[in-house]
Amino acid sequence: MSIFVDTSALLALLDRDDDMHEGAAAAMRALRGESLVTHNYILVEAAAITHRRLGGGAARDLLEDLAPALTVLWVDEQTHQAAVSAFLAAVRRRPSLVDWVSFEVMRRSEIETAFAFDRDFVAQGFRTVP
């Protein structure tokens, strides 16, 4: 079974001061052996936020330690355009464009569960862990 990994999970794993850190670490241990999947937009978003909040060392940890444990799907033009259309149709602050790309990637890849602390995944009909 494949599990999609969201930015919210990556940030919680990296930031020991994050309220969700312990839950994220426990979930990561529980997911050992599962196929963990993300997309390149998530890595860009997570690296930018991590660098800004936690510094370059934490961003390096993300890209050199966490990212290699993930299967990274590269967003193609069709997926990007579908997400942009959904984002523009929603005309509200949330979900973000990266979230809409995630939903589209999950649907196209038939992934039903996300390792995420973002409730927008549940609102879109996906299961989340933890």
C-alpha positions as CSV (number, residue, x, y, z in Angstrom):
1,M,0.0,0.0,0.0
2,S,1.3,3.5,-0.9
3,I,1.0,6.4,1.6
4,F,1.3,9.9,0.4
5,V,3.6,12.2,2.5
6,D,2.6,15.8,2.9
7,T,4.6,18.9,3.8
8,S,2.9,19.0,7.2
9,A,4.3,15.6,8.1
10,L,7.8,16.4,6.9
11,L,7.8,19.7,8.9
12,A,6.6,17.9,12.0
13,L,9.3,15.3,11.7
14,L,12.0,17.9,11.3
15,D,10.9,20.3,14.0
16,R,11.3,18.9,17.5
17,D,9.4,21.9,18.9
18,D,6.4,21.2,16.6
19,D,3.3,20.2,18.6
20,M,2.9,17.3,16.1
21,H,6.5,16.1,16.3
22,E,6.0,13.1,18.6
23,G,2.9,11.9,16.6
24,A,4.8,12.3,13.4
25,A,7.8,10.4,14.7
26,A,5.6,7.6,15.9
27,A,3.7,7.5,12.6
28,M,7.0,7.3,10.7
29,R,8.1,4.3,12.8
30,A,4.7,2.7,12.2
31,L,4.9,3.3,8.5
32,R,8.3,1.6,8.2
33,G,8.1,-0.9,5.3
34,E,5.3,1.0,3.5
35,S,5.7,2.7,0.2
36,L,6.0,6.4,1.0
37,V,5.2,8.7,-1.9
38,T,5.3,12.4,-2.5
39,H,5.8,14.8,-5.4
40,N,8.5,17.3,-6.3
41,Y,6.3,20.3,-5.3
42,I,6.1,19.0,-1.8
43,L,9.9,18.8,-1.6
44,V,10.3,22.4,-2.9
45,E,7.6,23.7,-0.4
46,A,9.0,21.7,2.5
47,A,12.6,22.8,1.8
48,A,11.7,26.4,1.5
49,I,9.6,26.4,4.8
50,T,12.2,24.3,6.6
51,H,15.0,26.6,5.5
52,R,13.1,29.7,6.6
53,R,11.9,28.3,10.0
54,L,14.7,26.0,11.0
55,G,17.8,27.0,8.9
56,G,20.0,25.4,6.3
57,G,21.0,22.4,8.4
58,A,17.4,21.3,8.7
59,A,16.8,21.8,5.0
60,R,19.8,19.6,4.3
61,D,18.4,16.9,6.7
62,L,15.2,17.0,4.7
63,L,16.8,16.7,1.3
64,E,19.7,14.3,2.2
65,D,18.1,12.1,4.9
66,L,14.3,12.2,4.6
67,A,13.7,12.7,0.8
68,P,15.8,9.6,-0.2
69,A,13.3,7.4,1.8
70,L,10.4,8.7,-0.4
71,T,9.4,7.8,-3.9
72,V,9.2,11.3,-5.6
73,L,6.6,11.6,-8.4
74,W,7.4,14.4,-10.8
75,V,4.4,16.6,-11.6
76,D,3.6,16.7,-15.3
77,E,1.9,19.5,-17.2
78,Q,-1.5,17.8,-17.2
79,T,-1.5,17.2,-13.5
80,H,-0.3,20.8,-12.9
81,Q,-3.1,22.3,-15.1
82,A,-5.8,20.1,-13.4
83,A,-4.6,21.4,-10.0
84,V,-4.5,25.0,-11.1
85,S,-8.1,24.7,-12.4
86,A,-9.3,23.2,-9.1
87,F,-7.4,25.9,-7.2
88,L,-8.9,28.7,-9.2
89,A,-12.4,27.3,-9.0
90,A,-12.1,27.1,-5.2
91,V,-11.3,30.8,-4.9
92,R,-10.6,30.6,-1.2
93,R,-7.5,30.7,0.9
94,R,-7.3,26.9,1.5
95,P,-6.4,24.5,0.1
96,S,-3.2,25.8,-1.4
97,L,-2.1,25.1,-4.9
98,V,0.4,22.5,-3.7
99,D,-2.4,20.8,-1.8
100,W,-4.5,20.7,-5.0
101,V,-1.5,19.2,-6.8
102,S,-1.3,16.6,-4.0
103,F,-5.0,15.7,-4.3
104,E,-4.6,15.3,-8.1
105,V,-1.4,13.2,-7.7
106,M,-3.1,11.0,-5.1
107,R,-6.2,10.4,-7.3
108,R,-4.1,9.7,-10.4
109,S,-1.9,7.3,-8.5
110,E,-4.9,5.7,-6.7
111,I,-3.4,6.6,-3.2
112,E,-6.1,6.7,-0.6
113,T,-4.1,7.6,2.6
114,A,-1.9,10.6,3.4
115,F,0.7,11.0,6.2
116,A,-0.5,14.5,6.9
117,F,-1.7,16.9,9.6
118,D,-3.6,18.9,7.1
119,R,-7.4,18.4,7.4
120,D,-7.9,19.4,3.8
121,F,-7.0,15.8,2.8
122,V,-9.9,14.5,4.8
123,A,-12.2,17.1,3.3
124,Q,-11.2,15.8,-0.1
125,G,-12.1,12.3,0.8
126,F,-8.7,10.8,1.8
127,R,-7.7,9.0,4.9
128,T,-4.9,10.5,7.0
129,V,-2.4,9.0,9.4
130,P,-1.6,9.4,12.2
